[in-house]
Amino acid sequence: MERADEVATAASDCVYAAMTRAGLSISELAEKSGIARPMVSMIVNAKKKFRVDTFFILIEACGQEVMTRKRRVTYRVR
């Protein structure tokens, strides 16, 4: 697996974890984030790569926060 694929999978895993911790369904996350349901489904199921800004939108829609430090991103659960 290429490094980019590993990063994309890890990001999808983070979105999925945030969604389940928040008790949201895919449809609810789509509504809260303003991102189309089919796209959210593909993201949380690691079937689609997505942009960093989309990652931030989805995590924040789950009521979570992403903290960045230089090149490393730390995912923090409130």
mmCIF file of the N, C-alpha and C atoms, coordinates in Angstrom:
data_MODEL
# 
_entry.id   MODEL 
# 
loop_
_atom_site.group_PDB 
_atom_site.id 
_atom_site.type_symbol 
_atom_site.label_atom_id 
_atom_site.label_alt_id 
_atom_site.label_comp_id 
_atom_site.label_asym_id 
_atom_site.label_entity_id 
_atom_site.label_seq_id 
_atom_site.pdbx_PDB_ins_code 
_atom_site.Cartn_x 
_atom_site.Cartn_y 
_atom_site.Cartn_z 
_atom_site.occupancy 
_atom_site.B_iso_or_equiv 
_atom_site.pdbx_formal_charge 
_atom_site.auth_seq_id 
_atom_site.auth_comp_id 
_atom_site.auth_asym_id 
_atom_site.auth_atom_id 
_atom_site.pdbx_PDB_model_num 
ATOM 1   N N  . MET A 1 1  ? 0.852   -1.181 0.000  1.00 0.00 ? 1  MET A N  1 
ATOM 2   C CA . MET A 1 1  ? 0.000   0.000  0.000  1.00 0.00 ? 1  MET A CA 1 
ATOM 3   C C  . MET A 1 1  ? 0.894   1.240  0.000  1.00 0.00 ? 1  MET A C  1 
ATOM 4   N N  . GLU A 1 2  ? 0.575   2.170  -0.847 1.00 0.00 ? 2  GLU A N  1 
ATOM 5   C CA . GLU A 1 2  ? 1.345   3.404  -0.911 1.00 0.00 ? 2  GLU A CA 1 
ATOM 6   C C  . GLU A 1 2  ? 1.068   4.280  0.303  1.00 0.00 ? 2  GLU A C  1 
ATOM 7   N N  . ARG A 1 3  ? 2.004   5.148  0.604  1.00 0.00 ? 3  ARG A N  1 
ATOM 8   C CA . ARG A 1 3  ? 1.874   6.040  1.763  1.00 0.00 ? 3  ARG A CA 1 
ATOM 9   C C  . ARG A 1 3  ? 0.606   6.891  1.672  1.00 0.00 ? 3  ARG A C  1 
ATOM 10  N N  . ALA A 1 4  ? 0.303   7.410  0.488  1.00 0.00 ? 4  ALA A N  1 
ATOM 11  C CA . ALA A 1 4  ? -0.902  8.244  0.328  1.00 0.00 ? 4  ALA A CA 1 
ATOM 12  C C  . ALA A 1 4  ? -2.164  7.446  0.645  1.00 0.00 ? 4  ALA A C  1 
ATOM 13  N N  . ASP A 1 5  ? -2.180  6.180  0.262  1.00 0.00 ? 5  ASP A N  1 
ATOM 14  C CA . ASP A 1 5  ? -3.332  5.329  0.568  1.00 0.00 ? 5  ASP A CA 1 
ATOM 15  C C  . ASP A 1 5  ? -3.443  5.090  2.070  1.00 0.00 ? 5  ASP A C  1 
ATOM 16  N N  . GLU A 1 6  ? -2.309  4.909  2.730  1.00 0.00 ? 6  GLU A N  1 
ATOM 17  C CA . GLU A 1 6  ? -2.306  4.705  4.182  1.00 0.00 ? 6  GLU A CA 1 
ATOM 18  C C  . GLU A 1 6  ? -2.857  5.936  4.899  1.00 0.00 ? 6  GLU A C  1 
ATOM 19  N N  . VAL A 1 7  ? -2.453  7.105  4.446  1.00 0.00 ? 7  VAL A N  1 
ATOM 20  C CA . VAL A 1 7  ? -2.923  8.356  5.052  1.00 0.00 ? 7  VAL A CA 1 
ATOM 21  C C  . VAL A 1 7  ? -4.424  8.517  4.817  1.00 0.00 ? 7  VAL A C  1 
ATOM 22  N N  . ALA A 1 8  ? -4.874  8.233  3.606  1.00 0.00 ? 8  ALA A N  1 
ATOM 23  C CA . ALA A 1 8  ? -6.300  8.350  3.291  1.00 0.00 ? 8  ALA A CA 1 
ATOM 24  C C  . ALA A 1 8  ? -7.131  7.382  4.145  1.00 0.00 ? 8  ALA A C  1 
ATOM 25  N N  . THR A 1 9  ? -6.640  6.178  4.320  1.00 0.00 ? 9  THR A N  1 
ATOM 26  C CA . THR A 1 9  ? -7.344  5.200  5.145  1.00 0.00 ? 9  THR A CA 1 
ATOM 27  C C  . THR A 1 9  ? -7.377  5.641  6.602  1.00 0.00 ? 9  THR A C  1 
ATOM 28  N N  . ALA A 1 10 ? -6.270  6.162  7.099  1.00 0.00 ? 10 ALA A N  1 
ATOM 29  C CA . ALA A 1 10 ? -6.223  6.650  8.483  1.00 0.00 ? 10 ALA A CA 1 
ATOM 30  C C  . ALA A 1 10 ? -7.196  7.811  8.677  1.00 0.00 ? 10 ALA A C  1 
ATOM 31  N N  . ALA A 1 11 ? -7.274  8.710  7.695  1.00 0.00 ? 11 ALA A N  1 
ATOM 32  C CA . ALA A 1 11 ? -8.204  9.836  7.784  1.00 0.00 ? 11 ALA A CA 1 
ATOM 33  C C  . ALA A 1 11 ? -9.649  9.337  7.787  1.00 0.00 ? 11 ALA A C  1 
ATOM 34  N N  . SER A 1 12 ? -9.948  8.362  6.945  1.00 0.00 ? 12 SER A N  1 
ATOM 35  C CA . SER A 1 12 ? -11.289 7.775  6.926  1.00 0.00 ? 12 SER A CA 1 
ATOM 36  C C  . SER A 1 12 ? -11.619 7.134  8.266  1.00 0.00 ? 12 SER A C  1 
ATOM 37  N N  . ASP A 1 13 ? -10.639 6.437  8.836  1.00 0.00 ? 13 ASP A N  1 
ATOM 38  C CA . ASP A 1 13 ? -10.835 5.811  10.148 1.00 0.00 ? 13 ASP A CA 1 
ATOM 39  C C  . ASP A 1 13 ? -11.134 6.857  11.215 1.00 0.00 ? 13 ASP A C  1 
ATOM 40  N N  . CYS A 1 14 ? -10.448 7.983  11.160 1.00 0.00 ? 14 CYS A N  1 
ATOM 41  C CA . CYS A 1 14 ? -10.684 9.063  12.123 1.00 0.00 ? 14 CYS A CA 1 
ATOM 42  C C  . CYS A 1 14 ? -12.092 9.631  11.982 1.00 0.00 ? 14 CYS A C  1 
ATOM 43  N N  . VAL A 1 15 ? -12.528 9.832  10.748 1.00 0.00 ? 15 VAL A N  1 
ATOM 44  C CA . VAL A 1 15 ? -13.880 10.346 10.519 1.00 0.00 ? 15 VAL A CA 1 
ATOM 45  C C  . VAL A 1 15 ? -14.909 9.338  11.032 1.00 0.00 ? 15 VAL A C  1 
ATOM 46  N N  . TYR A 1 16 ? -14.709 8.075  10.731 1.00 0.00 ? 16 TYR A N  1 
ATOM 47  C CA . TYR A 1 16 ? -15.637 7.042  11.195 1.00 0.00 ? 16 TYR A CA 1 
ATOM 48  C C  . TYR A 1 16 ? -15.689 7.005  12.727 1.00 0.00 ? 16 TYR A C  1 
ATOM 49  N N  . ALA A 1 17 ? -14.527 7.061  13.370 1.00 0.00 ? 17 ALA A N  1 
ATOM 50  C CA . ALA A 1 17 ? -14.479 7.032  14.834 1.00 0.00 ? 17 ALA A CA 1 
ATOM 51  C C  . ALA A 1 17 ? -15.190 8.243  15.432 1.00 0.00 ? 17 ALA A C  1 
ATOM 52  N N  . ALA A 1 18 ? -14.955 9.418  14.856 1.00 0.00 ? 18 ALA A N  1 
ATOM 53  C CA . ALA A 1 18 ? -15.602 10.635 15.356 1.00 0.00 ? 18 ALA A CA 1 
ATOM 54  C C  . ALA A 1 18 ? -17.111 10.546 15.178 1.00 0.00 ? 18 ALA A C  1 
ATOM 55  N N  . MET A 1 19 ? -17.540 10.015 14.045 1.00 0.00 ? 19 MET A N  1 
ATOM 56  C CA . MET A 1 19 ? -18.971 9.878  13.763 1.00 0.00 ? 19 MET A CA 1 
ATOM 57  C C  . MET A 1 19 ? -19.627 8.939  14.766 1.00 0.00 ? 19 MET A C  1 
ATOM 58  N N  . THR A 1 20 ? -19.012 7.796  15.035 1.00 0.00 ? 20 THR A N  1 
ATOM 59  C CA . THR A 1 20 ? -19.615 6.847  15.967 1.00 0.00 ? 20 THR A CA 1 
ATOM 60  C C  . THR A 1 20 ? -19.578 7.370  17.401 1.00 0.00 ? 20 THR A C  1 
ATOM 61  N N  . ARG A 1 21 ? -18.507 8.054  17.782 1.00 0.00 ? 21 ARG A N  1 
ATOM 62  C CA . ARG A 1 21 ? -18.447 8.644  19.131 1.00 0.00 ? 21 ARG A CA 1 
ATOM 63  C C  . ARG A 1 21 ? -19.530 9.692  19.323 1.00 0.00 ? 21 ARG A C  1 
ATOM 64  N N  . ALA A 1 22 ? -19.827 10.405 18.249 1.00 0.00 ? 22 ALA A N  1 
ATOM 65  C CA . ALA A 1 22 ? -20.858 11.446 18.322 1.00 0.00 ? 22 ALA A CA 1 
ATOM 66  C C  . ALA A 1 22 ? -22.259 10.853 18.214 1.00 0.00 ? 22 ALA A C  1 
ATOM 67  N N  . GLY A 1 23 ? -22.340 9.562  17.927 1.00 0.00 ? 23 GLY A N  1 
ATOM 68  C CA . GLY A 1 23 ? -23.642 8.910  17.805 1.00 0.00 ? 23 GLY A CA 1 
ATOM 69  C C  . GLY A 1 23 ? -24.390 9.319  16.552 1.00 0.00 ? 23 GLY A C  1 
ATOM 70  N N  . LEU A 1 24 ? -23.657 9.657  15.503 1.00 0.00 ? 24 LEU A N  1 
ATOM 71  C CA . LEU A 1 24 ? -24.274 10.109 14.263 1.00 0.00 ? 24 LEU A CA 1 
ATOM 72  C C  . LEU A 1 24 ? -24.322 8.990  13.231 1.00 0.00 ? 24 LEU A C  1 
ATOM 73  N N  . SER A 1 25 ? -25.355 9.008  12.426 1.00 0.00 ? 25 SER A N  1 
ATOM 74  C CA . SER A 1 25 ? -25.418 8.118  11.265 1.00 0.00 ? 25 SER A CA 1 
ATOM 75  C C  . SER A 1 25 ? -24.745 8.843  10.100 1.00 0.00 ? 25 SER A C  1 
ATOM 76  N N  . ILE A 1 26 ? -24.537 8.132  9.020  1.00 0.00 ? 26 ILE A N  1 
ATOM 77  C CA . ILE A 1 26 ? -23.972 8.759  7.829  1.00 0.00 ? 26 ILE A CA 1 
ATOM 78  C C  . ILE A 1 26 ? -24.882 9.883  7.345  1.00 0.00 ? 26 ILE A C  1 
ATOM 79  N N  . SER A 1 27 ? -26.175 9.638  7.350  1.00 0.00 ? 27 SER A N  1 
ATOM 80  C CA . SER A 1 27 ? -27.125 10.674 6.905  1.00 0.00 ? 27 SER A CA 1 
ATOM 81  C C  . SER A 1 27 ? -27.064 11.912 7.797  1.00 0.00 ? 27 SER A C  1 
ATOM 82  N N  . GLU A 1 28 ? -26.978 11.703 9.101  1.00 0.00 ? 28 GLU A N  1 
ATOM 83  C CA . GLU A 1 28 ? -26.903 12.840 10.032 1.00 0.00 ? 28 GLU A CA 1 
ATOM 84  C C  . GLU A 1 28 ? -25.601 13.615 9.853  1.00 0.00 ? 28 GLU A C  1 
ATOM 85  N N  . LEU A 1 29 ? -24.502 12.888 9.660  1.00 0.00 ? 29 LEU A N  1 
ATOM 86  C CA . LEU A 1 29 ? -23.224 13.567 9.435  1.00 0.00 ? 29 LEU A CA 1 
ATOM 87  C C  . LEU A 1 29 ? -23.256 14.358 8.135  1.00 0.00 ? 29 LEU A C  1 
ATOM 88  N N  . ALA A 1 30 ? -23.859 13.789 7.114  1.00 0.00 ? 30 ALA A N  1 
ATOM 89  C CA . ALA A 1 30 ? -23.986 14.502 5.840  1.00 0.00 ? 30 ALA A CA 1 
ATOM 90  C C  . ALA A 1 30 ? -24.776 15.790 6.025  1.00 0.00 ? 30 ALA A C  1 
ATOM 91  N N  . GLU A 1 31 ? -25.883 15.703 6.744  1.00 0.00 ? 31 GLU A N  1 
ATOM 92  C CA . GLU A 1 31 ? -26.711 16.892 6.972  1.00 0.00 ? 31 GLU A CA 1 
ATOM 93  C C  . GLU A 1 31 ? -25.963 17.952 7.773  1.00 0.00 ? 31 GLU A C  1 
ATOM 94  N N  . LYS A 1 32 ? -25.293 17.531 8.852  1.00 0.00 ? 32 LYS A N  1 
ATOM 95  C CA . LYS A 1 32 ? -24.573 18.491 9.696  1.00 0.00 ? 32 LYS A CA 1 
ATOM 96  C C  . LYS A 1 32 ? -23.385 19.126 8.983  1.00 0.00 ? 32 LYS A C  1 
ATOM 97  N N  . SER A 1 33 ? -22.734 18.372 8.107  1.00 0.00 ? 33 SER A N  1 
ATOM 98  C CA . SER A 1 33 ? -21.528 18.860 7.442  1.00 0.00 ? 33 SER A CA 1 
ATOM 99  C C  . SER A 1 33 ? -21.811 19.604 6.144  1.00 0.00 ? 33 SER A C  1 
ATOM 100 N N  . GLY A 1 34 ? -22.984 19.348 5.561  1.00 0.00 ? 34 GLY A N  1 
ATOM 101 C CA . GLY A 1 34 ? -23.292 19.954 4.270  1.00 0.00 ? 34 GLY A CA 1 
ATOM 102 C C  . GLY A 1 34 ? -22.639 19.222 3.104  1.00 0.00 ? 34 GLY A C  1 
ATOM 103 N N  . ILE A 1 35 ? -22.131 18.026 3.359  1.00 0.00 ? 35 ILE A N  1 
ATOM 104 C CA . ILE A 1 35 ? -21.506 17.202 2.326  1.00 0.00 ? 35 ILE A CA 1 
ATOM 105 C C  . ILE A 1 35 ? -22.511 16.120 1.937  1.00 0.00 ? 35 ILE A C  1 
ATOM 106 N N  . ALA A 1 36 ? -22.630 15.866 0.659  1.00 0.00 ? 36 ALA A N  1 
ATOM 107 C CA . ALA A 1 36 ? -23.617 14.907 0.161  1.00 0.00 ? 36 ALA A CA 1 
ATOM 108 C C  . ALA A 1 36 ? -23.456 13.537 0.814  1.00 0.00 ? 36 ALA A C  1 
ATOM 109 N N  . ARG A 1 37 ? -24.584 12.908 1.115  1.00 0.00 ? 37 ARG A N  1 
ATOM 110 C CA . ARG A 1 37 ? -24.581 11.623 1.787  1.00 0.00 ? 37 ARG A CA 1 
ATOM 111 C C  . ARG A 1 37 ? -23.743 10.563 1.069  1.00 0.00 ? 37 ARG A C  1 
ATOM 112 N N  . PRO A 1 38 ? -23.857 10.421 -0.265 1.00 0.00 ? 38 PRO A N  1 
ATOM 113 C CA . PRO A 1 38 ? -23.041 9.406  -0.947 1.00 0.00 ? 38 PRO A CA 1 
ATOM 114 C C  . PRO A 1 38 ? -21.526 9.636  -0.742 1.00 0.00 ? 38 PRO A C  1 
ATOM 115 N N  . MET A 1 39 ? -21.128 10.899 -0.730 1.00 0.00 ? 39 MET A N  1 
ATOM 116 C CA . MET A 1 39 ? -19.715 11.214 -0.517 1.00 0.00 ? 39 MET A CA 1 
ATOM 117 C C  . MET A 1 39 ? -19.298 10.856 0.903  1.00 0.00 ? 39 MET A C  1 
ATOM 118 N N  . VAL A 1 40 ? -20.116 11.200 1.895  1.00 0.00 ? 40 VAL A N  1 
ATOM 119 C CA . VAL A 1 40 ? -19.802 10.861 3.289  1.00 0.00 ? 40 VAL A CA 1 
ATOM 120 C C  . VAL A 1 40 ? -19.699 9.351  3.440  1.00 0.00 ? 40 VAL A C  1 
ATOM 121 N N  . SER A 1 41 ? -20.606 8.629  2.831  1.00 0.00 ? 41 SER A N  1 
ATOM 122 C CA . SER A 1 41 ? -20.578 7.171  2.899  1.00 0.00 ? 41 SER A CA 1 
ATOM 123 C C  . SER A 1 41 ? -19.279 6.611  2.324  1.00 0.00 ? 41 SER A C  1 
ATOM 124 N N  . MET A 1 42 ? -18.877 7.108  1.178  1.00 0.00 ? 42 MET A N  1 
ATOM 125 C CA . MET A 1 42 ? -17.625 6.640  0.564  1.00 0.00 ? 42 MET A CA 1 
ATOM 126 C C  . MET A 1 42 ? -16.419 6.980  1.436  1.00 0.00 ? 42 MET A C  1 
ATOM 127 N N  . ILE A 1 43 ? -16.451 8.142  2.087  1.00 0.00 ? 43 ILE A N  1 
ATOM 128 C CA . ILE A 1 43 ? -15.338 8.551  2.939  1.00 0.00 ? 43 ILE A CA 1 
ATOM 129 C C  . ILE A 1 43 ? -15.242 7.660  4.168  1.00 0.00 ? 43 ILE A C  1 
ATOM 130 N N  . VAL A 1 44 ? -16.349 7.486  4.894  1.00 0.00 ? 44 VAL A N  1 
ATOM 131 C CA . VAL A 1 44 ? -16.277 6.704  6.137  1.00 0.00 ? 44 VAL A CA 1 
ATOM 132 C C  . VAL A 1 44 ? -16.017 5.227  5.868  1.00 0.00 ? 44 VAL A C  1 
ATOM 133 N N  . ASN A 1 45 ? -16.319 4.768  4.667  1.00 0.00 ? 45 ASN A N  1 
ATOM 134 C CA . ASN A 1 45 ? -16.041 3.384  4.302  1.00 0.00 ? 45 ASN A CA 1 
ATOM 135 C C  . ASN A 1 45 ? -14.716 3.233  3.553  1.00 0.00 ? 45 ASN A C  1 
ATOM 136 N N  . ALA A 1 46 ? -13.897 4.283  3.559  1.00 0.00 ? 46 ALA A N  1 
ATOM 137 C CA . ALA A 1 46 ? -12.562 4.285  2.950  1.00 0.00 ? 46 ALA A CA 1 
ATOM 138 C C  . ALA A 1 46 ? -12.584 3.881  1.474  1.00 0.00 ? 46 ALA A C  1 
ATOM 139 N N  . LYS A 1 47 ? -13.603 4.332  0.761  1.00 0.00 ? 47 LYS A N  1 
ATOM 140 C CA . LYS A 1 47 ? -13.712 4.029  -0.657 1.00 0.00 ? 47 LYS A CA 1 
ATOM 141 C C  . LYS A 1 47 ? -13.366 5.221  -1.535 1.00 0.00 ? 47 LYS A C  1 
ATOM 142 N N  . LYS A 1 48 ? -13.082 6.370  -0.910 1.00 0.00 ? 48 LYS A N  1 
ATOM 143 C CA . LYS A 1 48 ? -12.791 7.593  -1.664 1.00 0.00 ? 48 LYS A CA 1 
ATOM 144 C C  . LYS A 1 48 ? -11.770 8.424  -0.919 1.00 0.00 ? 48 LYS A C  1 
ATOM 145 N N  . LYS A 1 49 ? -10.769 8.890  -1.646 1.00 0.00 ? 49 LYS A N  1 
ATOM 146 C CA . LYS A 1 49 ? -9.834  9.841  -1.063 1.00 0.00 ? 49 LYS A CA 1 
ATOM 147 C C  . LYS A 1 49 ? -10.529 11.199 -1.028 1.00 0.00 ? 49 LYS A C  1 
ATOM 148 N N  . PHE A 1 50 ? -10.114 12.050 -0.089 1.00 0.00 ? 50 PHE A N  1 
ATOM 149 C CA . PHE A 1 50 ? -10.772 13.344 0.047  1.00 0.00 ? 50 PHE A CA 1 
ATOM 150 C C  . PHE A 1 50 ? -9.773  14.384 0.513  1.00 0.00 ? 50 PHE A C  1 
ATOM 151 N N  . ARG A 1 51 ? -10.167 15.649 0.334  1.00 0.00 ? 51 ARG A N  1 
ATOM 152 C CA . ARG A 1 51 ? -9.275  16.772 0.642  1.00 0.00 ? 51 ARG A CA 1 
ATOM 153 C C  . ARG A 1 51 ? -9.189  17.009 2.142  1.00 0.00 ? 51 ARG A C  1 
ATOM 154 N N  . VAL A 1 52 ? -8.132  17.666 2.538  1.00 0.00 ? 52 VAL A N  1 
ATOM 155 C CA . VAL A 1 52 ? -7.904  17.972 3.949  1.00 0.00 ? 52 VAL A CA 1 
ATOM 156 C C  . VAL A 1 52 ? -9.016  18.854 4.497  1.00 0.00 ? 52 VAL A C  1 
ATOM 157 N N  . ASP A 1 53 ? -9.489  19.817 3.726  1.00 0.00 ? 53 ASP A N  1 
ATOM 158 C CA . ASP A 1 53 ? -10.551 20.677 4.237  1.00 0.00 ? 53 ASP A CA 1 
ATOM 159 C C  . ASP A 1 53 ? -11.837 19.885 4.473  1.00 0.00 ? 53 ASP A C  1 
ATOM 160 N N  . THR A 1 54 ? -12.089 18.867 3.679  1.00 0.00 ? 54 THR A N  1 
ATOM 161 C CA . THR A 1 54 ? -13.247 18.001 3.896  1.00 0.00 ? 54 THR A CA 1 
ATOM 162 C C  . THR A 1 54 ? -13.094 17.240 5.209  1.00 0.00 ? 54 THR A C  1 
ATOM 163 N N  . PHE A 1 55 ? -11.883 16.779 5.488  1.00 0.00 ? 55 PHE A N  1 
ATOM 164 C CA . PHE A 1 55 ? -11.591 16.106 6.755  1.00 0.00 ? 55 PHE A CA 1 
ATOM 165 C C  . PHE A 1 55 ? -11.945 17.008 7.929  1.00 0.00 ? 55 PHE A C  1 
ATOM 166 N N  . PHE A 1 56 ? -11.493 18.258 7.887  1.00 0.00 ? 56 PHE A N  1 
ATOM 167 C CA . PHE A 1 56 ? -11.768 19.207 8.961  1.00 0.00 ? 56 PHE A CA 1 
ATOM 168 C C  . PHE A 1 56 ? -13.273 19.435 9.111  1.00 0.00 ? 56 PHE A C  1 
ATOM 169 N N  . ILE A 1 57 ? -13.973 19.597 8.007  1.00 0.00 ? 57 ILE A N  1 
ATOM 170 C CA . ILE A 1 57 ? -15.423 19.828 8.041  1.00 0.00 ? 57 ILE A CA 1 
ATOM 171 C C  . ILE A 1 57 ? -16.134 18.656 8.701  1.00 0.00 ? 57 ILE A C  1 
ATOM 172 N N  . LEU A 1 58 ? -15.778 17.439 8.313  1.00 0.00 ? 58 LEU A N  1 
ATOM 173 C CA . LEU A 1 58 ? -16.444 16.254 8.865  1.00 0.00 ? 58 LEU A CA 1 
ATOM 174 C C  . LEU A 1 58 ? -16.148 16.071 10.347 1.00 0.00 ? 58 LEU A C  1 
ATOM 175 N N  . ILE A 1 59 ? -14.899 16.242 10.726 1.00 0.00 ? 59 ILE A N  1 
ATOM 176 C CA . ILE A 1 59 ? -14.533 16.086 12.139 1.00 0.00 ? 59 ILE A CA 1 
ATOM 177 C C  . ILE A 1 59 ? -15.249 17.135 12.988 1.00 0.00 ? 59 ILE A C  1 
ATOM 178 N N  . GLU A 1 60 ? -15.275 18.375 12.518 1.00 0.00 ? 60 GLU A N  1 
ATOM 179 C CA . GLU A 1 60 ? -15.941 19.438 13.269 1.00 0.00 ? 60 GLU A CA 1 
ATOM 180 C C  . GLU A 1 60 ? -17.451 19.222 13.324 1.00 0.00 ? 60 GLU A C  1 
ATOM 181 N N  . ALA A 1 61 ? -18.042 18.656 12.278 1.00 0.00 ? 61 ALA A N  1 
ATOM 182 C CA . ALA A 1 61 ? -19.480 18.356 12.285 1.00 0.00 ? 61 ALA A CA 1 
ATOM 183 C C  . ALA A 1 61 ? -19.815 17.296 13.333 1.00 0.00 ? 61 ALA A C  1 
ATOM 184 N N  . CYS A 1 62 ? -18.815 16.516 13.721 1.00 0.00 ? 62 CYS A N  1 
ATOM 185 C CA . CYS A 1 62 ? -18.989 15.507 14.770 1.00 0.00 ? 62 CYS A CA 1 
ATOM 186 C C  . CYS A 1 62 ? -18.757 16.095 16.159 1.00 0.00 ? 62 CYS A C  1 
ATOM 187 N N  . GLY A 1 63 ? -18.466 17.392 16.219 1.00 0.00 ? 63 GLY A N  1 
ATOM 188 C CA . GLY A 1 63 ? -18.218 18.040 17.501 1.00 0.00 ? 63 GLY A CA 1 
ATOM 189 C C  . GLY A 1 63 ? -16.817 17.786 18.024 1.00 0.00 ? 63 GLY A C  1 
ATOM 190 N N  . GLN A 1 64 ? -15.920 17.401 17.133 1.00 0.00 ? 64 GLN A N  1 
ATOM 191 C CA . GLN A 1 64 ? -14.537 17.126 17.513 1.00 0.00 ? 64 GLN A CA 1 
ATOM 192 C C  . GLN A 1 64 ? -13.632 18.240 17.010 1.00 0.00 ? 64 GLN A C  1 
ATOM 193 N N  . GLU A 1 65 ? -12.369 18.135 17.352 1.00 0.00 ? 65 GLU A N  1 
ATOM 194 C CA . GLU A 1 65 ? -11.412 19.168 17.007 1.00 0.00 ? 65 GLU A CA 1 
ATOM 195 C C  . GLU A 1 65 ? -10.155 18.527 16.453 1.00 0.00 ? 65 GLU A C  1 
ATOM 196 N N  . VAL A 1 66 ? -9.565  19.151 15.452 1.00 0.00 ? 66 VAL A N  1 
ATOM 197 C CA . VAL A 1 66 ? -8.292  18.700 14.904 1.00 0.00 ? 66 VAL A CA 1 
ATOM 198 C C  . VAL A 1 66 ? -7.255  19.751 15.254 1.00 0.00 ? 66 VAL A C  1 
ATOM 199 N N  . MET A 1 67 ? -6.212  19.305 15.910 1.00 0.00 ? 67 MET A N  1 
ATOM 200 C CA . MET A 1 67 ? -5.121  20.221 16.272 1.00 0.00 ? 67 MET A CA 1 
ATOM 201 C C  . MET A 1 67 ? -3.922  19.887 15.395 1.00 0.00 ? 67 MET A C  1 
ATOM 202 N N  . THR A 1 68 ? -3.315  20.911 14.817 1.00 0.00 ? 68 THR A N  1 
ATOM 203 C CA . THR A 1 68 ? -2.147  20.667 13.971 1.00 0.00 ? 68 THR A CA 1 
ATOM 204 C C  . THR A 1 68 ? -0.902  21.274 14.603 1.00 0.00 ? 68 THR A C  1 
ATOM 205 N N  . ARG A 1 69 ? 0.174   20.604 14.401 1.00 0.00 ? 69 ARG A N  1 
ATOM 206 C CA . ARG A 1 69 ? 1.486   21.080 14.859 1.00 0.00 ? 69 ARG A CA 1 
ATOM 207 C C  . ARG A 1 69 ? 2.481   20.793 13.767 1.00 0.00 ? 69 ARG A C  1 
ATOM 208 N N  . LYS A 1 70 ? 2.876   21.842 13.099 1.00 0.00 ? 70 LYS A N  1 
ATOM 209 C CA . LYS A 1 70 ? 3.808   21.736 11.982 1.00 0.00 ? 70 LYS A CA 1 
ATOM 210 C C  . LYS A 1 70 ? 3.299   20.704 10.990 1.00 0.00 ? 70 LYS A C  1 
ATOM 211 N N  . ARG A 1 71 ? 4.018   19.610 10.783 1.00 0.00 ? 71 ARG A N  1 
ATOM 212 C CA . ARG A 1 71 ? 3.626   18.629 9.780  1.00 0.00 ? 71 ARG A CA 1 
ATOM 213 C C  . ARG A 1 71 ? 2.812   17.478 10.366 1.00 0.00 ? 71 ARG A C  1 
ATOM 214 N N  . ARG A 1 72 ? 2.692   17.431 11.664 1.00 0.00 ? 72 ARG A N  1 
ATOM 215 C CA . ARG A 1 72 ? 1.985   16.333 12.314 1.00 0.00 ? 72 ARG A CA 1 
ATOM 216 C C  . ARG A 1 72 ? 0.575   16.772 12.707 1.00 0.00 ? 72 ARG A C  1 
ATOM 217 N N  . VAL A 1 73 ? -0.404  15.951 12.454 1.00 0.00 ? 73 VAL A N  1 
ATOM 218 C CA . VAL A 1 73 ? -1.781  16.257 12.834 1.00 0.00 ? 73 VAL A CA 1 
ATOM 219 C C  . VAL A 1 73 ? -2.146  15.354 14.011 1.00 0.00 ? 73 VAL A C  1 
ATOM 220 N N  . THR A 1 74 ? -2.670  15.952 15.047 1.00 0.00 ? 74 THR A N  1 
ATOM 221 C CA . THR A 1 74 ? -3.102  15.202 16.213 1.00 0.00 ? 74 THR A CA 1 
ATOM 222 C C  . THR A 1 74 ? -4.614  15.237 16.279 1.00 0.00 ? 74 THR A C  1 
ATOM 223 N N  . TYR A 1 75 ? -5.232  14.077 16.345 1.00 0.00 ? 75 TYR A N  1 
ATOM 224 C CA . TYR A 1 75 ? -6.684  13.970 16.449 1.00 0.00 ? 75 TYR A CA 1 
ATOM 225 C C  . TYR A 1 75 ? -7.014  13.880 17.932 1.00 0.00 ? 75 TYR A C  1 
ATOM 226 N N  . ARG A 1 76 ? -7.825  14.773 18.412 1.00 0.00 ? 76 ARG A N  1 
ATOM 227 C CA . ARG A 1 76 ? -8.155  14.813 19.841 1.00 0.00 ? 76 ARG A CA 1 
ATOM 228 C C  . ARG A 1 76 ? -9.649  14.707 20.029 1.00 0.00 ? 76 ARG A C  1 
ATOM 229 N N  . VAL A 1 77 ? -10.057 13.820 20.908 1.00 0.00 ? 77 VAL A N  1 
ATOM 230 C CA . VAL A 1 77 ? -11.469 13.660 21.241 1.00 0.00 ? 77 VAL A CA 1 
ATOM 231 C C  . VAL A 1 77 ? -11.762 14.487 22.480 1.00 0.00 ? 77 VAL A C  1 
ATOM 232 N N  . ARG A 1 78 ? -12.812 15.281 22.401 1.00 0.00 ? 78 ARG A N  1 
ATOM 233 C CA . ARG A 1 78 ? -13.189 16.095 23.560 1.00 0.00 ? 78 ARG A CA 1 
ATOM 234 C C  . ARG A 1 78 ? -13.863 15.266 24.598 1.00 0.00 ? 78 ARG A C  1 
# 
